[in-house]
Amino acid sequence: MASRSADEQRAISRERFAPRADGYRESAPHAGGRDLELLLEWLSPAPGESALDVATGGGHVALALARTGADVTACDLTPEMLDAAGLLLAEHGCQARFVVGDALALPFDDASFDVVTCRIAAHHFADAQTFFTEAARVLKPGGRFGFQDQALPPEGPSAVLTDAFERTRDPSHNQSYNVDGWITLIERAGLVVERREVVGKHLDFADWTARQDCDEACLAELEQQMAEAPEGMRRWLEPEYDGERLAAFTNRHLVVLAHKPA
């Protein structure tokens, strides 16, 4: 893939997500799962603590944080996503502040938050390292960072092809990393990793592709890529078939708890 500038990446992300915001608000894989439960369990937000959810999307992490009594700010590049997140929280009787902002230049002062989260979003960022540095900047000393995103298989060729599979379905996908890669970027930002776990998220292929309005040509390309996948990619994604049609697969996500040194 030819590298994109940060401005190009922001533009394609807005283009993809603005018309699809409600689909992400209603998405079952985003709304819950062991991954989200683990993130909240590890963070243990206390009532009144200040929490920032970066690239909030449909608002599911912001909602989970608000339910703990935390003082929540939800930030996203796409205003339509913030509208969808606001609707989700309102439906559940919860509140948050909603701020349009870029994950690579967060519009908040240094040391503003007790908790910062980012879930299933950083693979869209033009520069994940800059995001982690920004997350560390806005955290208070001793503050906690909760992170989750897709992880690539350890084998190089399978990692490249798994990343391409994601990008075929959603052109705004920029870059995922394997577990060691994500951890390295987090630690280079000055954050201390305390806990990590890889969690499988079982995805229905039809639902996964419908959320990005994949046409028949895209579906055919995705099925061909899976059919031709090397062993490492197939072992990582565990494709399931209904006859000859790809029916489901497992997307593996890294969940991380880190903190900013006091």
Buried (B, 14 or more C-beta within 10 A) or exposed (E): EEEBEBEEBBBBBBEBBBEBBBBBBEBEBBBEBBBBEBBBEBBEBEEEBBBBBBBBBBBBBBBBBBBBEBBBBBBBBBEBBBBBBBBBBEEEEBEBEBBEBBBBEBEBEEBBBBBBBBBBBBBBBBBBBBBBBBBBBBBBEEBBBBBBBBBBBEBEEBBBBBBEBBBBBBBBBBBBBBBEBBBBBBEEBBBEBEEBBEBBBEBBBBEBBEBBEBEEEBBEBBBEBBEEBBEBBBEBBEBEBEEEEBEBBBBBBBBBBBBBEE
